[in-house]
Amino acid sequence: MSMPQQQVDSHNQVNKNRYYEIAVILFIISIEIIGFSIAFSSYFDLNYLYEILFGPIGALPRYILSTKLNYLFSCFQLGTLLSNWFGTVIAFILQVTCIEKSVCYQIQFGSMGSLSTVSSWANDTINNFEKNKLRSLLYNLGTFGVCIISAIIVNELSKINN
């Protein structure tokens, strides 16, 4: 039995509000980190600051993809797979096309690092393994395979344009 449309709309509004709340919290944390790092900039490398600041840019899409897509299929977590794929492809595109390598490095390790973080993938692996060992193995091989093949394609396409 499906929920009435009013309940569905209410549920969707709650989810949207949650995303906004998370975005605001991540923004506040980023502002606090900026303040802290300006105050103590003589004590540590500011490149770490940029990596930290770019982190929420990858974390929020990962959260949204996971909450929206991980439960669509019982055999694998689509949200985590797409997060890892997007993170890998974007990071590799930055690596082969970026002129200012230091900026791209911070974006790769900040945003794309948090988008394609290992923690969600490890959690999915453990959950899949407990349910079905073969499915867990196929999910892991598929994740690695998709990301590696995508990186190879991006690399070959970058050679064509040069």
C-alpha positions in Angstrom: 0.0 0.0 0.0 1.5 3.3 -1.0 1.6 6.5 1.0 -0.8 9.3 0.2 0.6 12.0 -2.0 0.5 14.5 0.9 2.7 12.2 3.0 5.1 11.7 0.1 5.4 15.5 -0.4 6.0 16.0 3.3 8.7 13.3 3.3 10.4 14.8 0.3 10.4 18.3 2.0 12.0 16.8 5.2 14.7 15.2 3.0 15.4 18.6 1.3 15.5 20.3 4.6 18.0 17.8 5.8 20.3 18.5 2.8 20.2 22.2 3.5 20.9 21.7 7.2 23.9 19.5 6.3 25.1 22.1 3.7 24.9 24.9 6.3 26.7 22.8 8.9 29.5 22.0 6.4 29.7 25.7 5.5 30.0 26.8 9.1 32.7 24.2 9.8 34.6 25.4 6.7 34.4 29.1 7.9 35.7 27.9 11.3 38.5 26.1 9.7 39.4 29.2 7.6 39.4 31.3 10.8 41.6 28.8 12.6 44.0 28.4 9.7 44.4 32.2 9.3 45.1 32.5 13.0 47.7 29.7 12.9 48.9 30.0 9.3 52.5 30.4 10.3 52.4 27.0 12.0 51.2 24.7 9.1 51.1 24.4 5.3 48.0 26.2 3.9 47.7 23.5 1.2 46.1 21.3 3.8 43.5 24.1 4.4 42.5 24.0 0.8 42.1 20.2 0.9 39.9 20.5 4.0 37.8 23.3 2.5 37.1 21.3 -0.7 36.1 18.3 1.3 32.4 19.3 1.9 32.0 19.8 -1.8 32.5 16.1 -2.3 30.9 14.9 0.9 27.5 16.4 0.3 27.0 14.8 -3.2 28.2 11.4 -1.8 25.6 11.7 1.0 22.8 12.6 -1.4 23.7 9.8 -3.9 24.0 7.2 -1.1 20.7 8.1 0.6 18.8 8.3 -2.7 20.3 5.4 -4.7 21.8 2.8 -2.3 18.5 1.1 -1.7 17.2 0.9 -5.2 18.8 -2.5 -5.9 19.2 -5.3 -3.4 22.3 -6.6 -5.1 24.6 -3.5 -4.9 24.8 0.1 -3.7 24.4 2.3 -6.8 25.0 5.5 -4.9 28.4 4.4 -3.6 29.4 3.0 -7.0 28.4 6.3 -8.7 30.2 8.4 -6.0 33.4 6.4 -6.5 33.1 6.6 -10.3 32.4 10.4 -10.4 35.3 11.0 -7.9 37.7 8.9 -9.9 36.8 10.3 -13.3 36.8 14.0 -12.2 40.1 13.5 -10.3 41.7 11.9 -13.3 40.3 14.6 -15.7 41.8 17.2 -13.4 45.1 15.4 -13.4 45.5 15.2 -17.1 44.0 18.6 -18.1 44.8 21.0 -15.3 47.5 23.7 -15.9 47.9 24.8 -12.2 48.8 21.5 -10.6 48.8 22.7 -7.0 45.2 23.9 -7.1 44.1 20.7 -8.9 45.9 18.6 -6.3 43.9 20.2 -3.5 40.6 19.7 -5.4 41.5 16.1 -6.1 42.4 15.3 -2.5 39.7 17.5 -0.9 36.5 17.2 -3.0 37.2 14.1 -5.0 38.8 12.4 -2.0 35.6 12.9 0.1 33.4 12.0 -2.9 35.1 8.7 -3.5 36.0 8.0 0.1 36.8 4.4 1.1 34.6 4.3 4.2 31.3 3.9 2.4 32.7 1.4 0.0 34.2 -0.6 2.9 30.9 -0.5 4.8 29.0 -1.7 1.6 31.6 -4.4 1.2 31.1 -5.7 4.7 27.3 -5.6 4.4 27.4 -7.3 1.0 29.8 -10.0 2.3 27.5 -10.8 5.2 24.6 -11.3 2.8 26.3 -12.9 -0.2 30.0 -13.5 -0.6 29.9 -13.9 -4.4 27.9 -10.7 -4.8 30.4 -8.8 -2.5 33.2 -10.0 -4.7 31.5 -9.0 -7.9 30.6 -5.6 -6.5 34.2 -4.9 -5.5 35.6 -6.1 -8.8 33.0 -4.0 -10.6 33.8 -0.9 -8.6 37.5 -1.3 -9.3 37.0 -2.2 -12.9 34.6 0.7 -13.7 37.0 3.2 -12.1 40.2 1.9 -13.8 38.6 1.6 -17.2 37.2 5.1 -16.8 40.6 6.5 -15.9 42.2 4.7 -18.9 39.5 6.2 -21.2 40.1 9.7 -19.8 43.9 9.3 -20.2 43.5 8.1 -23.9 41.1 11.0 -24.7 43.5 13.5 -23.2 46.2 12.2 -25.6 44.0 12.7 -28.6 43.4 16.3 -27.8 47.1 17.1 -27.3 
